[in-house]
Structures are given as structure tokens and as C-alpha cells.
Amino acid sequence: MKLLGNALVVLVALEHLYFLYLEMFLWTTPKGLKIFGNTAQKAEDSKVLAANQGLYNGFLAAGLLWGVVYPGPSGLHIQMFFLACVVVAGIYGGMTVTPRIMYLQAGPAVFALAALLFA
């Protein structure tokens, strides 16, 4: 179960690295406009905010990966802390932006957290 938990944590981290890429580099591109449902003008006006948001997603990914490689129980605690941050961010995004965020962001983190807790 520990291996499953670590694998799920890595998947959540990869998901957040993808969010970083989308928000920092694709925000104003046709793909970014389609994914986020923005107009070109709205994307251009908010690209600095999106890049900042992408950077935060990168920090979440870094923290999750740090927890995976950190030895002993402290690594587990690091993973659990960053997963909890992802869950809170996903719930907040789901409540304030679109419910889809709750499923895409918080959902995988909840599964990873549960796998770690039951390991």
C-alpha cells in the first residue's frame, strides 16, 4: 500500500507540474484559451496572475516530490501536508471557479492521502 501511496503522490505532483505548464506557458495560446474557457483579451489581462498561480502549483509539486524522496516518517508527513494543501486548494477552486476543479485537483489528492493513511 505504501508503494501505491507513493505512486499516487507522484501522479498528483505530475498533475501539478502540468498545471504549472498550462498556466505559465500556455495561458494565452489557443490550447490555454480552450482549456480555461478564456477569451484572448481576458487571458492577456490575467496572464501575470495565471503565471503566479502556475508557480504555486510548481511549489506544490516540488513539496510532494520532496516528501516522496525524504527518508523515514518525516517524508510521509511532508507528503501528507502537501496533499492536504492540494485538497484545500481544490475544494476552494471548486467552490469559487468551477466544481470540475474539485474533481481534477482535490480528488486525486484525497485518494493519495487515503492510500498513505492506510499504508
HELIX and SHEET records of a PDB file:
HELIX    1   1 LYS A    2  PHE A   25  1                                  24    
HELIX    2   2 PRO A   30  PHE A   36  1                                   7    
HELIX    3   3 ALA A   40  VAL A   69  1                                  30    
HELIX    4   4 GLY A   72  THR A   96  1                                  25    
HELIX    5   5 PRO A   99  ILE A  101  1                                   3    
HELIX    6   6 MET A  102  ALA A  106  3                                   5    
HELIX    7   7 GLY A  107  LEU A  117  1                                  11    
END                                                                             
